[in-house]
Amino acid sequence: MTPSWQVGCDLSFSVEETATVTLQVAVAAAAGRTVDDRLSITVDDRPLDFVRVLAGPHGGWLHHLEAPPGQLDIAYRATVSGPVAPTAPPGGSDPAGDDYDRIVALRPSRYCPSDALLGFAAGELGGRDPDADLLRALVAWTCSRVVYVPGSSGPLDSAVDTLLSGQGVCRDFAHLAVALARALGIPARLVAAYAPGLSPMDFHAVVEAHVEGAWHVVDPTHLAPRASLLRIATGRDAADTAFADVVQGVATLDRMVVRAVLDGVLPLDEWGELVALP
């Protein structure tokens, strides 16, 4: 039987001044998978007419809207069918443009200042080739050094803040692992995903790193099986993958509910295996 996912979210904002908002909540397009989804956007229960849909990198979708003052409600629902993530790397050569992706994924970024961690990373994990074994080692190191504590970090915290505090949530684990990977010569980026099995349920942040000729997903939190993940957005860090961004105006998030269910039994995750996220 072909696996099937039921995922979605509900977001409510209080818009005090006309606000320009970008959303990244839709399931990314992926080869071999079918996505049947719908997005409802209302202000004070009236449909919002003007919403631009922009194609993002790696199959992602960005919805750009302008909301007048009032209660902005967003409801997204998707049914996805297709294979779970493979535990073997995709065959063949890298797709066009992947050289550029790898270069960008080695650069420091807002929440992953890898240049500030060069000496630290070398002292803790250096002296190895930038390969799958090093990737496994840095994920294990991150998992052992950071404690998952809901509400322990803020929206401005970077990988350095997480390293110093020793605690955080999934995006903090991901930022630290991405920064360490880049400092050690492994191209790495952040992926926002729907994650069946995640507890507490939320949008999930994981790491995609390039080793052994392909991109593979790792999760330093070990909170959800990687094979069940559905990609939403891909970028350098959370600045590129936020589920909502108020670009102009004033809007406050009042409520967020995320749902992610995979039919049947969740796959087991052998954390040492390489898993390629569609």
Beta strands, then each sheet from edge to edge (+ up, - down):
strand 1: 4-23
strand 2: 34-43
strand 3: 46-47
strand 4: 51-55
strand 5: 61-67
strand 6: 70-81
strand 7: 147-148
strand 8: 167-168
strand 9: 188-194
strand 10: 204-211
strand 11: 214-218
strand 12: 230-235
strand 13: 244-262
sheet 1: 3+ 2- 6+ 1- 5+ 4-
sheet 2: 3+ 2- 6+ 1- 13+
sheet 3: 7+ 8+
sheet 4: 11+ 10- 9+ 12-
end
